[in-house]
Each structure stands twice: as C-alpha cells, then as structure tokens.
Amino acid sequence: MQMQLAWQIIIAFVLSFSAAYFVVKVIDVVRSGSAPKIQTPALDFAQLNELIAPKPGELITELGCGNGKFLKFIATKNPNTKFIGMDNGLIAVMTARAQLISTKNVKIRLADIAKQQKFSGTKFYGYLSPSLISLIAQKLPRGARLISLEYAADGMKPLKVIKLNNPTKLVSKVYIYKIS
C-alpha cells in the first residue's frame, strides 16, 4: 500500500513538472514570436575570448546568450569587464541566470534583440543570421565592434575575417565589424 502511494506521488510529480515545462515553452515561443532557437556551436572558447579581446571597464554584450555557457567562461577570464547577455527565450534566460548567479560582472536580460531600439556598450557578439546582424548593426553606438560567428552582415564590409583554429561544421570563421 505504501509502495503504491509512493509511485502515485512520483507519477504526479513527473506529470506536474512536465506540464509546467510545456506551458513555459509554449509561452516562450508565443511571447518571442519566433521559432525554436539555434544553439551556438561548441567552439574554442579561449580563441573566441582572444578575438573579442575584453578590456577592463568595457561593457560587452552577447546577443542571444542562450544558457550562458560562453558568458560564464569569458566573464570568469575577464573579471574587470562588464558583460550583458540578452536572449528572448525565457527558459534560456532562467538557465543563464542560474548558471551565472555567483558571477558578479554579468547581467542577463530577457529581450528580443530584433526589437531592441538601441544598445549600449563597446563590443557585441553573437551567432546570428546575416539579416539580423545588419539590423542590429544599425542600432549600435558609433565606434562599437560587432563580432559575428560564421555569418557576414548583409551590405557591410568587415574589418577582418578570421578563420578559427578549431572550426566546427557550423562555424569556421568570425567577422569583425566597426560601426561607423
């Protein structure tokens, strides 16, 4: 009798958790108005950190930070630099906030970067489509650097195109732009 009750409690918990997760995912997709997200491929974080080249006192934004895995790496390596992670996925933002709870130089924001009116900071990076990169570039402050993984921005000439040391099937180069 006790064993049957224990199993009923476990099943009720699993069903409740699954239903709550499903509701949050539906709200996430409806609120953002977008399809499921594309995760940034696993890259050589150390090389990407070198390419972004954080400096003390800078404000650097990751556009589409997802679960915050790279943000945690770069923020830990550069404790005197401030970072913002932006994502329009509620679950991604909650996961990133949990993962970065003890990282004092990072703020995570729930935001649709395509609808953002303007951005603050000195450097911005992300794994975004060419059209989204171009749209965001128009809203960045003059002199800012935009670092794009794999995709060139429509209608913009990069300062540099860098081939990665350890390319993946999805990302083999990085485009660096200066906003004028």
C-alpha positions in Angstrom: 0.0 0.0 0.0 2.8 2.4 0.9 4.7 1.5 -2.2 1.7 2.2 -4.4 1.2 5.6 -2.8 4.9 6.4 -3.3 4.6 5.6 -7.0 1.4 7.7 -7.3 3.3 10.7 -5.8 6.2 10.2 -8.1 4.0 10.0 -11.2 2.0 13.1 -10.1 5.2 15.0 -9.6 6.6 14.0 -13.0 3.3 14.9 -14.8 3.1 18.2 -13.0 6.7 19.1 -13.8 6.2 18.1 -17.5 3.0 20.1 -17.8 4.7 23.2 -16.2 7.7 22.8 -18.6 5.4 22.5 -21.6 3.4 25.7 -20.6 6.7 27.7 -20.1 7.9 26.5 -23.6 4.6 27.5 -25.2 4.6 30.9 -23.5 8.3 31.3 -24.5 7.6 30.7 -28.3 4.4 32.7 -28.3 5.9 35.7 -26.4 9.0 35.8 -28.6 7.1 35.2 -31.8 9.9 33.1 -33.1 10.8 29.5 -33.9 12.9 27.4 -31.6 16.4 28.8 -31.1 19.6 27.7 -32.9 22.3 27.0 -30.3 25.7 28.4 -30.9 28.0 25.6 -31.8 30.7 24.5 -29.3 33.8 26.5 -30.2 37.3 27.1 -28.9 36.2 29.4 -26.1 39.8 30.6 -25.5 40.2 31.7 -29.1 36.9 33.4 -29.1 37.9 35.2 -25.9 41.1 36.4 -27.7 39.1 37.6 -30.7 36.7 39.6 -28.5 39.6 40.9 -26.5 37.8 42.2 -23.4 39.4 45.2 -21.7 38.9 46.3 -18.1 35.9 48.7 -17.8 34.4 47.7 -21.1 30.7 46.7 -21.5 30.4 43.7 -23.8 27.0 42.2 -24.9 26.3 38.7 -26.1 23.4 38.8 -28.5 21.5 35.6 -28.0 23.3 34.3 -24.9 21.3 31.1 -24.6 22.2 29.2 -21.4 25.1 31.5 -20.7 27.9 28.8 -21.0 30.3 31.1 -23.0 29.4 34.1 -20.9 30.4 32.3 -17.8 33.7 31.4 -19.4 34.5 34.9 -20.7 33.3 36.7 -17.6 35.4 34.5 -15.3 38.5 35.1 -17.5 37.9 38.9 -17.5 36.6 39.9 -14.0 37.1 43.6 -14.6 35.0 43.7 -17.7 31.2 44.0 -17.5 29.0 41.7 -19.6 25.4 41.6 -20.6 23.7 38.5 -22.0 20.5 39.0 -24.0 18.1 36.3 -25.1 14.4 36.2 -25.9 14.0 32.7 -24.6 12.5 32.6 -21.1 14.0 29.2 -20.3 17.4 30.2 -21.7 17.4 33.3 -19.6 16.4 31.4 -16.4 19.1 28.8 -17.1 21.8 31.5 -17.8 20.8 33.4 -14.6 21.1 30.2 -12.5 24.4 29.3 -14.1 25.8 32.8 -13.6 24.3 33.6 -10.1 27.7 34.0 -8.5 29.3 35.8 -11.5 29.2 39.5 -10.4 30.2 41.1 -13.7 27.3 39.7 -15.8 23.7 40.7 -16.1 21.2 38.6 -18.1 18.3 40.3 -19.8 15.1 38.8 -21.3 14.9 40.8 -24.5 14.1 40.3 -28.2 17.2 41.8 -29.8 15.5 42.3 -33.1 13.0 44.7 -31.4 15.6 46.4 -29.2 15.6 50.1 -30.1 19.2 50.8 -29.1 22.2 49.1 -27.4 24.8 50.3 -25.0 28.4 49.0 -24.9 31.6 48.8 -26.8 31.5 45.3 -28.2 28.7 43.0 -29.3 29.0 39.4 -30.4 26.6 36.6 -31.4 25.8 33.7 -33.8 23.0 35.4 -35.8 21.6 35.4 -39.3 23.1 37.9 -41.8 19.8 40.0 -41.9 19.6 40.1 -38.1 23.3 41.2 -37.8 22.6 44.0 -40.3 19.5 45.1 -38.5 21.3 45.2 -35.1 24.4 47.0 -36.5 22.1 49.9 -37.4 21.2 50.3 -33.7 24.7 50.0 -32.2 26.7 53.0 -31.0 29.3 54.6 -33.3 32.8 53.1 -32.8 31.4 49.8 -31.4 32.7 46.5 -32.6 30.4 43.8 -33.8 31.7 40.2 -33.8 29.7 37.7 -35.8 30.2 34.0 -35.7 30.1 32.4 -39.2 27.8 34.9 -40.9 28.7 38.1 -42.7 26.3 41.0 -42.3 24.3 42.0 -45.3 25.7 45.1 -47.0 28.6 45.6 -44.6 32.3 45.3 -45.1 34.2 43.6 -42.2 37.4 44.9 -40.8 38.7 41.4 -40.5 37.6 37.8 -41.3 39.3 35.3 -39.1 39.4 31.6 -39.7 39.1 29.6 -36.4 41.8 27.3 -35.3 39.4 24.5 -34.4 36.4 25.0 -36.8 33.2 23.1 -36.4 30.7 22.0 -39.1 28.7 25.1 -38.3 31.3 27.8 -37.6 34.6 28.2 -39.3 35.1 32.0 -39.3 34.5 35.1 -37.4 33.6 38.5 -38.9 34.7 41.7 -37.1 33.0 45.0 -37.9 33.5 48.5 -36.7 30.3 50.5 -36.5 30.6 53.9 -38.2 
